[in-house]
Amino acid sequence: MHQATHVLIIEDDPAVANGLQDGLQRDGYQVVWKNTGGEGVQYAREHSPHLIILDIRLPDGSGFDFCRQLRQSGLRQPVLMLTVRRDEMDKVLGLEMGADDYVTKPFSLRELLSRIRALLRRAYGELSMSDAELLYVGDLVIDRSRGQVRRGNHLLNLTPIEFRLLIYLARHNGQVLSRAQILDAVWGYNADVENERIVNVHVRRLREKVEFNPSEPTMILTVPGIGYRLVS
């Protein structure tokens, strides 16, 4: 089904970009390449690709800033960031700016395709699965079929990962969930210490959007030494 899936690559290195473009096209994706962040953001706003691959180092600025611009524009599609560093702060900052995942160069095409498929499946393929289309958490209404969360008449601007995370927590209302369980269900990764930090970052970002006082959460609670529990 992904023959019509539209992927935007924002990468200034022609060798990397051409390799990605060729590999993705061979796998059936429709691919567009932009070599600056400004051109990439403008293209994304005008054409709304299904997924964006964004390099951190670009000639006209930081990929972190361009990721933030994409989210501030209201674009909610998955963003996969590319970095040459293995610095944990780079990864955390990318997630804080709204990225959904990251891959550290050098990487294999097989790994990248696996990450892309997982992101697309979470963002588009499973949002209207079985069970009730409407879930209620406190004063929140989660509309699975539309991919929306509302508080009264106010629409919350959640990213696809945040939306999926909230659904998973809501479907296990009151249950203590380990970070490994959340990681496996929402991201599809095998748990390790580094990957479990991704859960912490996204829970913090989700709290900022759904809690009245994120510093003293009453909905998504931390269970010390284990993980998180949603209560409504």
Backbone torsions as a table, in degrees:
resi	resn	phi	psi	omega
1	MET	NA	-15.4	-172.7
2	HIS	-86.7	11.3	178.3
3	GLN	-58.1	-29.5	-179.2
4	ALA	-97.6	6.2	-179.1
5	THR	-69.9	128.9	-171.9
6	HIS	-102.2	116.0	-178.4
7	VAL	-114.9	131.1	175.6
8	LEU	-105.6	127.3	175.3
9	ILE	-106.0	125.1	174.9
10	ILE	-114.9	100.1	-170.5
11	GLU	-154.2	130.7	-176.2
12	ASP	-90.4	-15.3	-179.6
13	ASP	-85.2	111.2	-176.4
14	PRO	-59.2	-36.8	-178.7
15	ALA	-63.8	-45.4	178.9
16	VAL	-65.4	-46.9	-176.7
17	ALA	-63.5	-44.3	-179.9
18	ASN	-65.1	-38.5	177.8
19	GLY	-63.9	-43.9	177.9
20	LEU	-63.5	-45.7	-177.7
21	GLN	-61.0	-46.5	179.7
22	ASP	-62.4	-46.0	-177.9
23	GLY	-64.2	-42.3	-179.9
24	LEU	-69.5	-39.0	178.9
25	GLN	-66.0	-37.4	176.6
26	ARG	-63.6	-28.4	179.3
27	ASP	-87.3	2.4	172.6
28	GLY	101.4	5.6	-178.4
29	TYR	-87.5	150.6	170.6
30	GLN	-89.4	121.8	-169.9
31	VAL	-124.1	135.7	173.2
32	VAL	-124.2	137.2	-178.6
33	TRP	-116.6	131.1	172.0
34	LYS	-124.8	136.8	-173.8
35	ASN	-99.9	5.9	172.6
36	THR	-133.6	155.4	179.7
37	GLY	-65.7	-39.8	-179.2
38	GLY	-61.7	-45.6	178.5
39	GLU	-65.2	-38.2	-179.1
40	GLY	-65.8	-44.5	179.3
41	VAL	-63.3	-43.5	179.1
42	GLN	-61.8	-43.7	179.3
43	TYR	-63.4	-43.0	-179.2
44	ALA	-61.6	-40.9	179.3
45	ARG	-64.2	-36.7	-175.1
46	GLU	-84.2	-29.9	-171.7
47	HIS	-119.0	-11.5	175.7
48	SER	47.2	66.5	177.8
49	PRO	-63.8	161.6	-178.8
50	HIS	-72.3	-30.1	-177.6
51	LEU	-150.9	146.4	-178.6
52	ILE	-123.5	127.2	172.8
53	ILE	-101.7	119.1	-169.2
54	LEU	-126.3	120.6	176.9
55	ASP	-77.5	147.3	-179.6
56	ILE	-73.9	-40.6	-177.6
57	ARG	-99.2	113.9	-179.9
58	LEU	-128.7	154.5	-174.0
59	PRO	-65.5	-24.2	-176.8
60	ASP	-109.5	15.7	177.3
61	GLY	150.2	-175.6	-178.5
62	SER	-87.8	139.1	175.2
63	GLY	-60.0	-28.2	176.7
64	PHE	-60.2	-45.8	-178.9
65	ASP	-65.8	-39.2	-179.7
66	PHE	-69.5	-33.7	175.7
67	CYS	-63.6	-43.3	178.1
68	ARG	-62.3	-39.6	178.2
69	GLN	-62.1	-40.5	178.5
70	LEU	-60.5	-45.4	-178.8
71	ARG	-69.3	-38.4	178.6
72	GLN	-67.1	-22.4	176.7
73	SER	-79.0	-5.2	-179.6
74	GLY	91.4	5.7	178.9
75	LEU	-78.2	126.3	-173.0
76	ARG	-112.7	0.4	-177.5
77	GLN	-67.2	158.2	-177.3
78	PRO	-59.8	140.1	174.8
79	VAL	-120.4	122.7	178.1
80	LEU	-109.7	117.8	-176.2
81	MET	-95.2	144.0	177.2
82	LEU	-109.9	133.8	178.9
83	THR	-140.8	147.5	175.6
84	VAL	-91.0	-10.6	-177.1
85	ARG	-90.8	159.7	171.9
86	ARG	-114.5	18.4	-179.8
87	ASP	-71.3	124.1	-179.1
88	GLU	-59.9	-33.0	-178.9
89	MET	-65.7	-35.3	176.2
90	ASP	-60.0	-43.9	-177.7
91	LYS	-66.9	-44.6	180.0
92	VAL	-64.1	-42.1	-179.9
93	LEU	-63.0	-40.1	177.0
94	GLY	-59.8	-42.7	178.4
95	LEU	-66.5	-38.1	179.4
96	GLU	-63.7	-34.0	-179.3
97	MET	-77.4	-8.2	176.0
98	GLY	117.5	3.2	177.5
99	ALA	-69.2	154.2	-179.4
100	ASP	-100.1	-25.6	-179.1
101	ASP	-161.9	170.7	178.7
102	TYR	-146.8	153.8	175.0
103	VAL	-131.5	134.2	-179.1
104	THR	-94.7	128.3	175.6
105	LYS	-73.2	143.9	-4.2
106	PRO	-78.5	149.6	179.6
107	PHE	-135.9	159.7	178.2
108	SER	-89.9	151.8	177.5
109	LEU	-62.2	-34.4	179.4
110	ARG	-62.6	-43.4	178.5
111	GLU	-63.0	-44.7	-178.7
112	LEU	-62.2	-44.9	179.6
113	LEU	-62.3	-38.1	178.1
114	SER	-63.3	-43.3	178.0
115	ARG	-64.0	-42.2	-179.4
116	ILE	-62.7	-46.5	-179.7
117	ARG	-61.0	-41.0	179.7
118	ALA	-64.3	-43.2	179.4
119	LEU	-64.0	-44.0	-179.8
120	LEU	-66.6	-38.6	179.5
121	ARG	-63.9	-42.3	179.7
122	ARG	-69.4	-37.7	-175.0
123	ALA	-77.2	-35.8	-170.8
124	TYR	-124.9	-28.8	-169.5
125	GLY	-88.8	-16.3	-172.8
126	GLU	-127.3	10.0	-176.4
127	LEU	-76.5	-16.7	-179.4
128	SER	-123.5	36.2	179.5
129	MET	-69.8	-173.7	-175.0
130	SER	-62.7	179.5	-175.9
131	ASP	79.0	-178.5	-173.8
132	ALA	-62.4	138.4	178.5
133	GLU	-75.2	-25.9	178.0
134	LEU	-110.7	127.9	175.3
135	LEU	-117.8	144.2	-177.2
136	TYR	-120.0	124.4	177.9
137	VAL	-128.3	104.5	-175.1
138	GLY	58.2	-123.2	178.5
139	ASP	-96.3	12.7	177.8
140	LEU	-94.5	142.3	173.0
141	VAL	-117.2	118.4	-179.3
142	ILE	-101.4	115.4	179.7
143	ASP	-99.7	99.7	-175.8
144	ARG	-66.0	-37.6	-176.2
145	SER	-67.6	-32.5	-179.0
146	ARG	-99.2	-8.8	-178.1
147	GLY	68.3	37.8	-175.1
148	GLN	-127.2	151.8	173.0
149	VAL	-129.0	130.1	-178.1
150	ARG	-124.4	146.6	167.9
151	ARG	-121.5	103.5	-172.2
152	GLY	64.6	-125.6	177.7
153	ASN	-94.3	4.0	-176.1
154	HIS	-95.8	125.3	178.5
155	LEU	-89.7	123.3	179.1
156	LEU	-83.0	135.5	-176.2
157	ASN	-92.4	82.2	179.4
158	LEU	-94.5	144.9	171.7
159	THR	-75.2	165.3	178.4
160	PRO	-56.2	-40.0	179.4
161	ILE	-66.3	-43.8	179.0
162	GLU	-62.6	-38.6	178.7
163	PHE	-63.6	-46.1	-179.9
164	ARG	-66.2	-37.8	178.1
165	LEU	-62.9	-43.8	179.9
166	LEU	-64.6	-40.6	178.4
167	ILE	-61.1	-45.2	-178.4
168	TYR	-62.6	-43.7	177.7
169	LEU	-63.9	-41.8	-177.7
170	ALA	-65.5	-36.8	-179.5
171	ARG	-72.9	-12.0	176.7
172	HIS	-122.0	42.5	-176.3
173	ASN	-53.8	125.7	178.8
174	GLY	86.1	-10.9	-177.2
175	GLN	-90.5	137.9	175.5
176	VAL	-77.5	122.9	-177.8
177	LEU	-116.9	128.7	177.9
178	SER	-74.9	159.5	176.6
179	ARG	-61.1	-35.2	178.8
180	ALA	-64.8	-41.6	177.3
181	GLN	-62.0	-44.7	-179.1
182	ILE	-64.9	-43.5	-179.3
183	LEU	-60.7	-43.8	-179.1
184	ASP	-66.7	-41.3	-176.0
185	ALA	-76.3	-39.1	-172.9
186	VAL	-93.3	-39.8	-177.7
187	TRP	-102.0	-26.1	-178.1
188	GLY	78.7	22.4	-178.8
189	TYR	-101.9	155.9	165.9
190	ASN	-74.2	137.0	-174.5
191	ALA	-74.3	135.8	164.5
192	ASP	-146.6	173.5	-173.5
193	VAL	-58.8	-44.0	-177.6
194	GLU	-64.7	-46.0	-178.6
195	ASN	-68.2	-32.0	179.7
196	GLU	-65.6	-23.1	175.6
197	ARG	-65.2	-28.0	177.2
198	ILE	-59.9	-40.0	179.2
199	VAL	-60.3	-45.4	-179.3
200	ASN	-59.6	-43.4	-178.9
201	VAL	-62.7	-46.4	-176.3
202	HIS	-73.4	-32.3	174.2
203	VAL	-63.7	-42.4	178.8
204	ARG	-61.9	-43.3	179.2
205	ARG	-66.5	-38.8	178.4
206	LEU	-64.8	-41.5	177.9
207	ARG	-58.8	-38.4	-178.9
208	GLU	-62.8	-21.1	-177.4
209	LYS	-101.1	-25.7	-174.4
210	VAL	-112.2	-19.9	-179.1
211	GLU	-90.6	144.7	175.4
212	PHE	-71.4	-34.8	176.0
213	ASN	-133.1	90.9	-174.3
214	PRO	-57.6	-27.2	-179.9
215	SER	-74.8	-18.4	175.3
216	GLU	-131.4	71.6	-173.5
217	PRO	-64.8	142.6	176.1
218	THR	-118.2	-7.3	-177.7
219	MET	-106.3	-54.6	179.4
220	ILE	-103.9	103.6	-172.7
221	LEU	-99.2	143.7	174.6
222	THR	-84.6	131.7	174.0
223	VAL	-106.3	104.2	-172.7
224	PRO	-53.5	133.1	177.5
225	GLY	78.9	-4.8	-177.6
226	ILE	-125.1	-66.8	-175.5
227	GLY	174.5	-117.8	-173.8
228	TYR	-142.0	158.3	177.4
229	ARG	-142.0	131.2	175.9
230	LEU	-95.6	133.9	176.5
231	VAL	-128.7	144.5	179.1
232	SER	-139.6	NA	NA
